[in-house]
Amino acid sequence: MNAAQLVLAGWGLLICGAAACAVISARRHLVGPLAFLFALGSSVLVAPAALSVLLRDRAAETGALLSLPGVQAALTFRVDQLSALFLLIAALIAPLATLYSIPYMLRLRNQGLLRYYPLFLLFFAGLIGVVCTADWLFFLIFWEFMTICSYFLVIFNKEDRKAARAGLKYVVMTHGATALMLIAVIVTWKTAQPHSFSFAAAKAAMAQLAAARPALLHLLLALWFLGFATKAGVLPLGDWLPDAYPAAPSGASAVFGGMMSKFGIYGILRIFLDMLPASGFSTVWGIVIAVAGASSIFLGTLSALAQDDSKRLMSFHVIGQIGYMLLAIGTGIYLLPVNGLLATLAIMAGLFHLVNNVCYKTLLFFTAGSLEYRAGETNLNLLSGMWTVMPVTGAAALIGSLSIAGVPPFNGFASKWMIYHVTLLGVPGMPLFLLLGILALFVSLVTLASFLKFLGGAFLGPTALNEEQARAGDTPFAMQFPQMFLAALCILFGLAPMTALAGIHRAVGAVLPLAAVPSLSSLVGDSWAGLQLNAFGQQATGVWYPAVVLGALAVGMLIAYWVFRLGAAPRRAVDMWQCGALVDGALARYLVVEPKHEPATAQFESRFQAHGLYSCFKVAFRSVYPSVPLPHTGYPTRFMKIFDVDAWLFGPIVRLGNRVTGALSRTHSGVPQMYLIWQLAGLVVVVVLLALWAG
Amino acid sequence: MDPVVMTLLVVPFAGALICGVLSRGAKALAVLTALVVTALATVAVWRAWPLFPDGVNMSFGRLAWMPGYLGSIQLFGALVDPLSSLMLLLVTVVGFVVVLYSTGYLTPGNAEHAYREGDNRYYFWLLFFLGSMVGVALSPNLLQMFFFWEMTTICSWALISHTHTGVAQRAGFKALVITHIGGLGFLIALAFLLVFAQSFDFAAIGKLGGGLKTAAFLLLLGAAWAKSAQVPFHTWLPDAMEAPTPISAYLHAAAMVKAGVFLVARLVQASWEMPSLFGAVLLAGALITILMAVVNYFRQDDLKRLLAYSTIAHLGYVMLGCALGVYGSEKGFQGGVLHLLCHGVAKGTLFLCAGALAYGAGTRRISKLQGMGRRMPLVGAAFMVGVLAVTGIPPLATFWSKLYIFIGALGVRGGGVLLAVLAVESVVAFSWFIYVGHRIFLGEPAEEAETTPLPAAMSVSLVIGMLLCVLAPVLGVPLVRMILP
């Protein structure tokens, strides 16, 4: 059994699991563990298979599972190194998220679980299908399948009008995006000779279009980009994202925010690296992707600053973080024709950030869900002091927050550092990238600020829970374990970035349109303890050894303490800032008390406001990322009248007919004399006619 | 002469007659008859399959005693080729589901309209219609098709006015008049064919001279447009929604309205050189119809009327596929024919859902229905599956037919624009139907949404409908691939 067949088996197990969960969905306590077992079983099959593909550095393939000769499409499971990377991610998150969902979903007593676990497992099956197929038609089929499953998870709370609207916006926008991609796929199919949907044919077709019809190719690339960017949440196409992700149950939100958006990146890599030859097209679209990424970083993160809802805040960061990946990948694509080495490094940086992001973003969504689980609340203004109740969740949230903010030695720092490195150093003659890199660097600070708000608002300060809630303690182990696991990964990838980069290098190498892929050691050095970036190939342009830096930091702190003791500095006693205090004086004008809260909570809010520090941003950035309401449809009444054939054609004809026949029927009066007169008149007419004819 | 096909043609009419006079048990007999017909149709297709794409062509009627060429013209017969198999399976399978559904729907427990009497006449007409549709599907020539065609018109009239309310009678009469005027054109075209081409074959129109050919084609096209509710003859279909909902599902979504596009598909497929001007007329008509229907979606509050407009649009799709066939696009034509099947099952399912909602909640006004997902989860699931299937979400039914049509559209000149228009239509329709689904099924249940539970027959029908939405392309794609324009 080769790796692809193993993945197929894992995929089949998910489908079976969905069916099994559907059957026993009424047994609320059983269905969750059952789903978890199936997810775990599937991961046990998928993860080793994906690992073996990465280790052997060779793609694996099943035979054709389903062949559609009518349209020259065939479903094969083909696992190349890039697929393997994403498969590993899916295999990691699927069981964790399912495990997390078990206690979480039990709390939602008034919703049937038939609409959760089966769809959840099918969603993962869709994800696996997306990365494993080597045929664009089946890619879109899995893609849309995944979208529809996630849509049903978004509208899971079916009584919630807001969730329904969010789901509508989500499914409409992403379906439109899929339609764009379908057009691109069909045009590519048409171009390929012989017609085929396979990746190989599409690759050849793109090369042919690049030479013969560049304008058409640009159009196709634009369609692809729009399609994937919508899914990834790039602005302004990602307008649906901050509404849709928080609406789903937290287990699903975590998967959407932590993982699903990244599959848009997978699509972009497939198209712009695997399909598109390194050429002038790469230059143009590299810039487009990088600029789109940078704008996402800026707008997404800045908007996050103004959010009070923890899950919504996370969702905006999904947009911002996707921006970092796109910035790096766009830079890499731009560099492909000129500097293969740096291009590889840039794309690796982007993918590394993606892997890291999966870890900490899923973790953070989990923590937000845990807060909701315990306190029944996602509004950061109403949460407070949860640390005393939920220390484990709090620690996980801390690690996740520091990671996403790019604080060393966590994983977010390592990848962000690589991204800054390539954007700041790398592109001579194109100052745009320098600008974008600096922008990313500064926005990272905003990320830190907004996660301080999350941490401070939710975990610090006095507790807002009642006694009963407080006694319940931290969340069940099934919810804690996924967080601890992901937190450990955040630390691992931070301290030993090579563990991830070795795999990522092979994943990138498999799709890079370069004659020779630079070796891993020539790019990031060969030490497991750190990174040694070689942006120009000769000497190290940047070095990062977390252990060394941490050690130096520790030594420095010891020295500082020693100096402090030596100087015998006097101690001052001040109030500790608890991320919230009584707001008065000059700051009071920024106080935003939403009228929906009870007066008691409003008072609480004014004392310990999560956004105490951020009110000014909230006011200033309110419209940075406006949430566009769905337009109200007006009826083109005049236009409709044209088609109202009854009114202007059939109706008049029928009325005319009625009038004519009515007039004729008057001749039938029923009076015998009248009929005699008619006969006489008829006789006269006949005689006259005869006379005329004869004469 | 194949006994299976002969039995197939006779059984529904026999069943209809017996149902018409039985004092009780009409329901059970109707279900049995429909089941037998479905089984027979399956057997007939299965036996003919090895001979595809030619299939089985039988001739039963020849008036040898007539003088001259009249004696040698084939009048009646049965043709089982891929195209007729597709139609045959559609009308029999959906027919069975609808008959089964009707046994639950036409009961005194129906909250929208308590059906207390009229079972005999209902099942008589329903089975009579089933037989007529089988006749249309099996027609080897235009004459026989015309006979059965007009029979379906009469059934439609009787079934729309089934409840005998004033509105229903008006609607039935309107449908009768409009489709019958179309039928008159059909008859005149037949006369042309008889006199000038001496044949009723589908390809006979090719033997006519220039002007006459155009006239005959336009007359036949007019008949098809009237039957399939295409602009400008579309107005009867939304009004026909006064019919009991199973009738709307069957006659006005899955079967009868398909007769028109079936005729066009037959004409396009027949071996004669169709001038591309005819294709242009077909294409223009289809596009205008789709446009008209889409614009009308947004102001419908009656769920069934909304579905009716959607049906009109999708029949436009089939016409469009046929037009692509005229332009020489094999894929486009196959897609059109496949759409006939896929849309039939998907829209049939949606109508059954609309009926179930009306049965339970007593109304089919979208603005009155709310939060029905909690009251009727099965209907909610079936409706969503139906919506996804009818708007072309992979891997459900119409995705495949639309894919074929899209691919076919790219094969003709200016196809890119056509593709873009169709994609926009698809997305708009999808959005609107999802929106309507939200309005009906999500949110807090309305006060009056206290519902009566569905009879088992209706629930089973809904489940079969959902399955058909998945399975239709599995059967349909191999069939249409054997259809060569």
Chai-1 contact restraints between the chains, C-beta under 6 A:
chainA,res_idxA,chainB,res_idxB,connection_type,confidence,min_distance_angstrom,max_distance_angstrom,comment,restraint_id
A,G70,B,V477,contact,1.0,0.0,6.0,A-B,restraint_1
A,G70,B,R481,contact,1.0,0.0,6.0,A-B,restraint_2
A,I141,B,P394,contact,1.0,0.0,6.0,A-B,restraint_3
A,I141,B,P395,contact,1.0,0.0,6.0,A-B,restraint_4
A,E144,B,I393,contact,1.0,0.0,6.0,A-B,restraint_5
A,E144,B,P394,contact,1.0,0.0,6.0,A-B,restraint_6
A,K158,B,G373,contact,1.0,0.0,6.0,A-B,restraint_7
A,K158,B,L442,contact,1.0,0.0,6.0,A-B,restraint_8
A,E159,B,E444,contact,1.0,0.0,6.0,A-B,restraint_9
A,R161,B,G443,contact,1.0,0.0,6.0,A-B,restraint_10
A,A164,B,H438,contact,1.0,0.0,6.0,A-B,restraint_11
A,A164,B,L442,contact,1.0,0.0,6.0,A-B,restraint_12
A,L168,B,Y435,contact,1.0,0.0,6.0,A-B,restraint_13
A,L168,B,H438,contact,1.0,0.0,6.0,A-B,restraint_14
A,V171,B,I434,contact,1.0,0.0,6.0,A-B,restraint_15
A,V172,B,S431,contact,1.0,0.0,6.0,A-B,restraint_16
A,H175,B,F430,contact,1.0,0.0,6.0,A-B,restraint_17
A,G176,B,V427,contact,1.0,0.0,6.0,A-B,restraint_18
A,A179,B,A423,contact,1.0,0.0,6.0,A-B,restraint_19
A,A179,B,V427,contact,1.0,0.0,6.0,A-B,restraint_20
A,I183,B,A423,contact,1.0,0.0,6.0,A-B,restraint_21
A,I186,B,F406,contact,1.0,0.0,6.0,A-B,restraint_22
A,I186,B,I407,contact,1.0,0.0,6.0,A-B,restraint_23
A,I186,B,L410,contact,1.0,0.0,6.0,A-B,restraint_24
A,K190,B,L410,contact,1.0,0.0,6.0,A-B,restraint_25
A,T633,B,F298,contact,1.0,0.0,6.0,A-B,restraint_26
A,Y635,B,R299,contact,1.0,0.0,6.0,A-B,restraint_27
A,F643,B,M292,contact,1.0,0.0,6.0,A-B,restraint_28
A,V645,B,P232,contact,1.0,0.0,6.0,A-B,restraint_29
A,V645,B,T235,contact,1.0,0.0,6.0,A-B,restraint_30
A,D646,B,T235,contact,1.0,0.0,6.0,A-B,restraint_31
